[in-house]
Amino acid sequence: MHHRKNFGIAIVPALCLMTGIAAAAPVKVGVLETLSGPQASSGQSYRTAVRYAVDQINAAGGWNGQPVQLLEYDNQGGPAGAADKLKAAAADGVQIIVQGASSAVGGQITEDIRKHNLRNPGREMVYINVGAEALELTGEKCNFHHFRFSGNAQVRTKALVTAMKQANALGTKVYSINQNYSWGQDMEKAIEDNAAAGGYQVVEKTLHDVNKVQDFAPYVTKISASKADAVLTGNWSNDLLLLMKASKAAGLKVRFGTVFLDQPGNLANAGDLAVGHFVAHTFNAEAGAADG
């Protein structure tokens, strides 16, 4: 994965914050991810990247001469599971929590870590956020021990709109479809906010339940009926997979602007339908090695 190098870059500064740890105590990094259920593909990808980053750190001598320990916790795709597993991580002595799949989960983690740190001075935990992109996480829910290494809806949507407009792929009518929680709501607002710059009208907006829709055919029918030239969506994991599958089955002839089309399984599931569509993702200058 091209995210792997970035995880090493993210973890090292967090290790620097752990300078108060006794030299004899190993640093413990906890991956608190969605490792089971319909959202698991995203969480498992983040876990793979963190494993790689920790292996690289340990291959270079570890931290303070000791290997960094990696512990893994399955939040089962929801805030309640994340809260329980964060307690387990704290009991295990984890100092650094890494998570990225789901802003709802990220919101739970950052608040619980804030409270933990207030109650436990000298035993603070650091939250490395590599993919939970809701604006509130660096807004009203921001705290000193939360570090985000990803974009947000406004940044990604502006990039999508700019690229699609330059490629004459945006048109003048856009359909907005997103998941009904903080991230999806941020995306819906960003799509509206960029309408003037993109020269389009949002002909219809849809917010749907997160990972509960099994058949997106009715939504695809609505998109088709709207006569939209393009669809902009922040959907991810199973909700994007099933949306693309239903679009392929219906032969939908619109351009998609996405944030997570390049997640594992999505391109294969979309098949030829993915050709010509757009994804706005974090750029890694080292992904292409010397070729850039």
C-alpha positions in Angstrom: 0.0 0.0 0.0 1.2 3.5 -0.7 0.2 4.6 2.8 2.8 2.5 4.5 5.6 5.1 4.4 3.3 7.7 5.8 2.5 5.6 8.8 6.2 5.5 9.8 6.3 9.3 9.4 3.2 9.6 11.6 4.4 7.2 14.4 7.9 8.6 14.9 6.7 12.1 16.1 4.3 10.3 18.5 7.3 8.3 19.9 9.0 11.6 20.5 6.2 12.6 22.8 6.8 9.5 24.8 10.2 10.7 26.1 9.0 10.5 29.6 8.7 6.7 29.4 11.3 4.9 31.4 14.1 3.7 29.2 13.5 0.1 30.3 9.8 0.2 29.3 9.0 -0.7 25.6 6.8 1.6 23.7 3.4 0.0 22.9 1.4 1.0 19.8 -2.2 -0.1 19.6 -4.1 -0.4 16.3 -7.8 0.1 17.3 -9.5 -0.7 14.0 -12.5 -2.2 12.4 -11.2 -5.7 11.7 -14.5 -7.5 11.3 -17.9 -6.9 9.7 -18.8 -5.0 6.5 -16.3 -2.2 7.1 -13.3 -4.5 7.7 -11.6 -4.0 4.4 -10.7 -0.4 5.4 -9.6 -1.3 8.9 -7.5 -4.2 7.7 -5.7 -2.0 5.2 -4.8 0.4 8.0 -3.6 -2.5 10.2 -1.4 -3.8 7.4 0.2 -0.3 7.0 0.8 0.0 10.7 2.4 -3.4 10.9 4.7 -2.4 8.1 5.6 0.9 9.8 6.4 -0.8 13.1 8.5 -3.5 11.4 10.5 -0.7 9.7 11.1 1.1 13.0 12.1 -2.1 14.7 14.4 -3.1 11.8 16.2 0.2 12.3 16.8 -0.5 16.0 13.4 0.2 17.6 13.0 3.0 20.1 15.5 3.6 22.9 17.2 0.4 21.9 14.0 -1.7 22.3 11.5 -3.0 19.8 8.2 -1.2 19.6 5.4 -3.6 20.6 2.3 -3.7 18.4 -1.1 -4.7 19.9 -4.3 -5.0 17.8 -7.9 -4.4 18.9 -11.1 -4.9 16.9 -13.5 -2.0 17.5 -16.2 -4.0 15.5 -17.1 -1.0 13.4 -18.7 1.2 16.1 -18.1 3.7 18.8 -19.3 1.4 21.6 -16.7 -1.3 20.6 -14.1 1.4 20.3 -14.8 2.6 23.8 -14.5 -0.9 25.2 -11.3 -1.7 23.4 -9.7 1.6 24.3 -10.2 0.7 28.0 -8.5 -2.6 27.2 -5.6 -0.9 25.5 -5.1 1.5 28.4 -5.1 -1.5 30.8 -2.4 -3.1 28.5 -0.2 0.0 28.9 -0.6 1.2 25.3 0.8 4.7 24.8 -0.1 5.3 21.1 -3.4 4.6 19.5 -3.7 4.4 15.7 -7.1 4.5 13.9 -8.5 5.6 10.6 -11.6 3.8 9.5 -14.7 5.8 10.5 -15.0 9.3 11.9 -17.7 8.1 14.3 -15.2 5.8 15.8 -12.5 8.5 15.7 -14.8 10.8 17.6 -15.3 8.3 20.3 -11.5 7.6 20.6 -10.4 11.2 20.7 -12.9 12.1 23.5 -12.1 9.0 25.5 -8.4 9.7 25.2 -8.9 13.3 26.3 -10.8 12.1 29.4 -8.2 9.4 30.1 -5.3 11.9 30.0 -7.0 14.3 32.3 -7.5 11.4 34.8 -4.1 10.0 34.4 -1.3 12.6 34.3 2.0 11.1 33.5 0.3 8.2 31.7 -1.1 10.0 28.7 -2.0 8.3 25.5 -1.6 9.8 22.0 -4.1 9.4 19.2 -2.7 9.1 15.7 -5.6 9.6 13.3 -4.8 8.4 9.8 -8.2 8.5 8.2 -11.1 9.8 10.4 -11.7 13.0 8.5 -14.8 14.7 10.0 -14.2 18.4 10.4 -15.2 18.3 14.1 -12.2 16.1 14.9 -9.9 19.1 14.3 -12.6 21.6 15.4 -14.7 21.3 18.5 -13.3 17.8 19.4 -9.7 18.7 18.9 -7.3 18.2 21.8 -3.6 18.3 22.5 -3.0 14.6 22.1 -4.8 14.1 18.8 -2.8 14.3 15.6 -4.5 13.8 12.2 -2.5 12.8 9.1 -5.3 13.0 6.4 -7.5 15.5 4.7 -11.1 16.5 5.2 -14.2 16.9 3.1 -13.6 20.4 2.0 -10.0 19.6 0.9 -11.0 16.5 -1.0 -14.1 17.9 -2.6 -12.3 21.0 -3.9 -9.6 18.7 -5.4 -12.3 16.5 -7.0 -14.3 19.4 -8.4 -11.1 21.2 -9.8 -9.8 18.1 -11.5 -13.2 17.0 -12.9 -13.9 20.5 -14.2 -10.5 20.7 -15.9 -11.1 17.3 -17.5 -14.6 18.4 -18.7 -16.0 15.5 -16.7 -18.1 17.4 -14.2 -21.0 18.8 -16.2 -23.5 21.3 -14.8 -25.7 18.9 -12.8 -24.4 17.0 -9.8 -26.0 14.3 -7.6 -24.7 14.2 -4.0 -25.0 10.9 -2.1 -23.3 10.3 1.2 -23.5 8.4 4.5 -25.6 10.0 7.2 -23.1 10.8 9.9 -20.4 13.4 10.5 -18.2 12.6 7.6 -21.0 12.2 5.1 -22.7 15.4 6.3 -19.4 17.2 5.9 -19.1 15.9 2.3 -22.7 17.0 1.5 -21.9 20.5 2.7 -18.6 20.6 0.8 -20.3 19.5 -2.4 -22.8 22.4 -2.0 -20.0 24.8 -1.0 -18.0 24.1 -4.2 -20.9 24.4 -6.6 -20.2 27.9 -7.7 -16.5 27.3 -8.3 -17.4 24.1 -10.2 -20.1 25.7 -12.2 -22.7 23.1 -11.3 -26.1 22.8 -9.6 -26.7 20.1 -7.0 -29.9 18.6 -8.5 -30.5 16.2 -5.5 -29.0 15.2 -2.2 -29.2 11.8 -0.4 -28.0 10.9 3.0 -28.4 7.2 3.8 -27.8 4.9 6.8 -24.2 3.8 7.3 -23.5 0.2 6.3 -27.2 -0.8 6.5 -28.2 -0.5 2.9 -27.9 -3.9 1.1 -29.4 -2.8 -2.2 -28.4 0.5 -3.8 -30.6 0.0 -6.9 -33.3 2.4 -5.7 -30.6 5.1 -5.2 -29.2 4.4 -8.6 -32.7 4.8 -10.1 -32.9 8.2 -8.4 -29.6 9.3 -9.8 -30.6 8.2 -13.2 -33.9 10.1 -13.0 -32.2 13.3 -11.8 -30.4 13.5 -15.2 -27.2 14.3 -13.3 -23.9 14.6 -15.3 -21.8 13.5 -12.3 -22.2 11.9 -8.9 -20.0 13.2 -6.0 -19.8 10.9 -2.9 -17.7 10.3 0.2 -19.0 6.8 0.6 -16.4 4.2 1.7 -16.1 0.5 2.4 -19.2 -1.6 1.8 -21.4 1.4 1.0 -19.2 2.4 -1.9 -18.8 -1.2 -3.0 -22.5 -1.8 -3.2 -23.2 1.6 -4.8 -20.7 0.8 -7.6 -22.1 -2.7 -8.0 -25.6 -1.4 -8.4 -24.4 1.3 -10.8 -22.6 -1.3 -12.9 -25.7 -3.5 -13.0 -27.9 -0.6 -14.1 -25.4 0.6 -16.7 -25.4 4.1 -15.2 -23.8 6.6 -17.5 -22.5 9.3 -15.2 -19.1 10.2 -13.9 -18.3 9.5 -10.3 -16.1 11.7 -8.1 -15.1 9.7 -5.1 -12.8 9.8 -2.1 -12.3 6.0 -1.6 -12.7 4.4 -5.0 -9.2 3.0 -4.6 -10.0 1.0 -1.5 -9.4 -2.8 -1.7 -12.0 -4.5 -3.8 -13.7 -1.4 -5.1 -12.0 -1.3 -8.5 -12.6 -5.0 -9.1 -16.2 -4.7 -8.1 -16.9 -1.7 -10.3 -15.1 -3.4 -13.3 -15.1 -1.3 -16.5 -17.5 1.2 -14.8 -14.5 2.5 -12.8 -12.7 3.7 -15.9 -12.9 7.4 -16.3 -14.0 8.1 -12.8 -12.1 10.2 -10.2 -10.7 9.7 -6.7 -9.1 12.3 -4.5 -6.6 10.7 -2.2 -3.6 11.6 -0.2 -0.5 12.1 -2.3 2.6 10.3 -1.3 5.6 11.9 -3.1 7.7 8.7 -2.4 5.1 6.2 -3.8 6.8 6.1 -7.2 10.3 6.0 -5.8 12.8 7.8 -8.2 10.1 8.1 -10.9 7.9 10.4 -8.5 
